[in-house]
Amino acid sequence: MRLITANVNGIRAAARRGGLRWLGEQNADVIALQEVRASDEQLREVLADGGLGEWHVSSAEGRTKGHAGVAVLTRQPPLRVSSCVGPVEFADAGRWLEADLAGSDGPVTVISTYVHTGEAKTAKQDEKFRFLDAVGLRLASLAENDGYAVLTGDLNICHSADDLKNWKGNVGKSGFLPEEQAHLDRWIREHGYADVHRDLHGPGPGPYTWWSWRGKAFDNDAGWRIDYRFASASLAKLALRAEVGRAATYAERWSDHAPLTVDYDLALQAD
């Protein structure tokens, strides 16, 4: 199973820059998208125009036009789709989508999530913490039966200094707060999930998955690793390879994020 996660920073902009063409060439089985920034109808139109019209598209658009939105694209029709992660305040936020797929050894739950940036010591940060609380509870529930589950997406958190080039300059700022990092620690220590990308790559610094459009951040590789793959213990054991699809040059970027690809020694049932 080849699973790609990509924050597209607007599906229409990514399509214009060649992002859908790139995704279509990767021989993926599942594609998880974040920050779609389009209605469900617009998403399907753009995917069809970009050569991905034959995929089964599950999506959750954001309540505010032009913001958030997540999707899961699959070769086979999903067994179950849900955008519920807990509290009603997140019910239509467009930041969570689960899709259950039929695998050779049982169902596989693929989650696409987008955690907003936050701002330290503000109500926006408090909301981010409430969302992370809800995510932790849902991951714990999925881990109870030792099944296959994987959370993909943009968490807007650097887990350690290895995940952020300028970590000293970001101490005390959202995205590098110890309270945020503690959530990821609990997913690993208490619920048995694995940071598959870091485990397969080994220690950093990097590889990063986000660079500002401004200045020389991309050219100098002054980035952040904020796009993740947290797999349940049973699925993490099957992870074979992880790769960040960093563009060769600034001009070839189709998002401010780079896609993350992970291959698993697991087969999905054919459509």
C-alpha positions in Angstrom: 0.0 0.0 0.0 1.5 3.3 -1.1 0.0 6.2 0.9 0.7 9.8 0.1 -0.2 12.8 2.3 0.0 16.3 0.9 -1.1 19.7 2.1 -1.9 21.2 -1.2 -2.3 24.8 0.1 -5.4 25.2 -2.2 -6.3 22.4 -4.6 -6.9 24.8 -7.5 -3.5 26.5 -7.0 -1.8 23.2 -6.7 -3.4 22.0 -9.9 -2.2 25.1 -11.8 1.3 24.4 -10.6 1.4 20.8 -11.6 0.6 19.1 -8.3 -2.2 16.8 -9.6 0.0 15.7 -12.4 2.7 14.8 -9.9 0.3 12.9 -7.6 -1.1 11.0 -10.6 2.4 9.8 -11.5 3.3 8.3 -8.1 1.4 5.0 -8.4 -0.3 5.6 -5.1 -3.1 3.5 -3.6 -4.3 6.2 -1.3 -3.9 10.0 -1.3 -4.7 12.1 1.7 -5.1 15.9 1.1 -5.2 18.8 3.5 -6.1 22.5 3.1 -8.1 21.8 0.0 -9.8 25.2 0.3 -12.7 24.3 -2.0 -16.2 23.0 -1.8 -16.7 19.2 -2.2 -18.1 19.9 -5.7 -15.2 22.1 -6.7 -12.7 19.5 -5.4 -14.2 16.8 -7.6 -14.2 19.1 -10.6 -10.6 20.0 -10.2 -9.6 16.4 -9.7 -11.4 15.3 -12.8 -9.8 18.1 -14.9 -6.4 17.1 -13.4 -6.7 13.4 -14.4 -7.8 12.0 -11.1 -11.5 11.7 -11.9 -11.5 7.9 -11.6 -10.6 7.9 -7.9 -13.1 7.5 -5.2 -13.2 10.9 -3.4 -14.2 11.3 0.2 -14.0 14.8 1.5 -15.0 17.2 4.3 -15.0 20.9 3.3 -14.4 23.7 5.9 -17.3 25.7 7.3 -15.5 28.9 6.2 -15.2 29.4 2.4 -11.6 29.2 1.2 -10.3 27.6 4.5 -9.3 24.1 5.6 -10.9 21.1 3.9 -9.5 17.6 3.9 -10.0 14.6 1.6 -9.0 11.0 1.1 -8.7 9.6 -2.5 -8.8 5.8 -2.9 -8.7 3.3 -5.7 -11.5 1.3 -4.1 -14.7 2.6 -2.6 -14.3 3.0 1.2 -16.2 0.8 3.6 -16.9 3.7 5.9 -16.3 7.5 5.9 -16.6 9.8 8.9 -15.7 13.5 9.6 -16.5 13.2 13.3 -13.6 13.6 15.8 -15.5 14.4 18.9 -16.8 17.8 20.1 -19.5 19.4 18.1 -17.3 22.5 17.6 -15.2 20.5 15.1 -18.1 18.8 13.3 -17.9 21.0 10.2 -14.5 22.4 10.5 -13.1 20.5 7.6 -10.1 19.3 9.6 -10.8 15.6 10.0 -11.7 12.7 7.7 -11.6 8.9 8.3 -11.9 6.4 5.5 -12.0 2.6 6.2 -10.5 0.5 3.3 -10.7 -3.2 2.8 -7.2 -4.7 3.3 -6.0 -8.3 2.8 -5.7 -8.7 6.6 -8.7 -6.6 7.6 -9.9 -3.0 7.4 -7.4 -0.1 7.3 -8.5 3.3 8.7 -6.8 6.2 6.9 -7.2 9.6 8.5 -6.5 12.9 6.8 -6.3 15.8 9.3 -5.3 19.5 9.3 -4.5 21.1 12.7 -4.5 24.9 12.4 -1.4 26.9 13.3 -2.5 28.3 16.6 -1.0 31.3 18.5 0.6 30.9 21.9 -1.5 32.2 24.8 -4.6 33.0 22.8 -8.0 31.6 22.3 -6.9 30.2 19.0 -4.2 28.1 20.8 -6.8 26.9 23.3 -8.9 25.7 20.4 -5.9 23.9 18.9 -5.3 22.1 22.2 -9.0 21.1 22.4 -8.7 19.6 18.9 -5.5 17.7 19.8 -7.3 16.4 22.9 -10.1 15.1 20.6 -7.6 13.5 18.3 -5.9 11.7 21.1 -9.1 10.2 22.3 -10.0 9.0 18.8 -6.6 7.5 18.3 -6.8 5.7 21.6 -10.2 4.3 20.5 -8.8 3.1 17.2 -5.9 1.4 18.9 -8.0 -0.7 21.3 -8.5 -3.6 18.9 -4.9 -3.6 17.6 -6.2 -2.9 14.1 -4.6 -1.0 11.2 -5.0 2.8 11.6 -2.9 5.7 10.3 -3.2 9.4 10.9 -1.8 11.5 8.1 -1.6 15.2 7.6 -0.4 18.6 8.6 -0.2 18.8 12.4 1.5 22.2 12.6 3.7 20.9 15.4 7.5 20.2 15.4 8.0 17.2 17.7 11.6 18.1 18.5 14.5 20.3 17.5 15.3 17.8 14.8 12.1 18.9 13.1 12.8 22.7 12.9 15.8 24.4 11.4 15.5 27.6 13.4 14.3 25.9 16.6 16.0 28.4 18.9 14.1 31.3 17.3 10.8 29.6 17.8 11.0 28.7 21.5 7.7 29.7 23.1 5.9 30.0 19.8 3.0 27.9 18.5 4.2 24.9 16.6 7.1 24.4 18.9 5.4 24.4 22.3 6.2 21.7 24.8 2.5 21.4 25.5 1.9 20.6 21.8 4.8 18.1 21.6 3.4 16.4 24.7 0.3 15.4 22.7 2.5 13.5 20.1 4.4 11.9 23.0 1.2 10.5 24.4 0.1 9.1 21.1 3.4 7.2 21.0 3.8 6.2 24.6 0.2 5.6 25.7 -1.5 4.5 22.5 1.3 2.7 20.8 1.4 4.8 17.6 4.7 5.3 15.7 6.1 8.3 13.9 6.8 6.2 10.8 8.6 8.9 8.9 11.1 9.6 11.7 11.5 5.9 12.6 12.4 5.0 9.0 14.6 8.0 8.3 16.4 8.0 11.7 17.6 11.2 13.5 17.6 14.6 12.0 17.9 17.4 11.5 15.1 17.2 9.0 14.0 16.1 6.5 11.6 19.0 6.5 8.1 19.2 4.8 7.3 22.9 4.9 9.2 26.0 3.8 7.9 29.6 3.6 7.3 31.0 0.2 9.2 34.1 1.3 12.9 34.8 1.2 15.4 32.0 0.8 13.8 29.5 3.2 13.4 26.8 0.6 16.9 27.3 -1.0 18.5 27.2 2.4 16.4 24.3 3.6 15.2 26.4 6.5 12.1 24.3 7.0 9.7 22.6 9.4 8.7 19.0 9.6 5.0 19.4 10.4 3.5 16.7 8.0 3.3 13.3 9.7 2.4 9.7 9.5 1.4 8.2 12.9 0.6 4.5 12.4 -0.8 2.1 14.9 1.6 -0.5 16.2 0.3 -3.3 13.9 0.6 -1.1 10.8 3.8 0.6 11.7 5.5 -2.8 11.7 4.7 -3.1 8.0 6.2 0.3 7.0 8.9 -0.2 4.4 10.0 3.2 3.0 9.3 6.9 3.6 10.2 9.7 1.3 9.6 13.5 1.2 8.8 14.7 -2.3 10.8 17.9 -2.1 10.8 19.8 -5.4 14.2 20.1 -7.1 13.9 23.9 -7.3 11.9 26.7 -5.9 10.2 27.2 -9.3 9.0 23.6 -9.4 7.1 23.8 -6.0 3.4 23.3 -6.2 2.7 23.9 -2.5 4.5 25.4 0.4 4.5 21.8 1.8 6.1 18.7 0.3 4.2 15.5 0.0 5.2 12.6 2.2 5.0 9.0 0.7 5.1 5.8 2.8 5.0 2.3 1.5 3.5 -0.5 3.6 3.8 -4.3 3.2 0.1 -4.5 3.0 -2.3 -5.1 0.1 -5.7 -3.4 -0.4 -8.4 -5.3 -2.0 -9.0 -4.3 -5.7 -12.0 -2.2 -6.7 
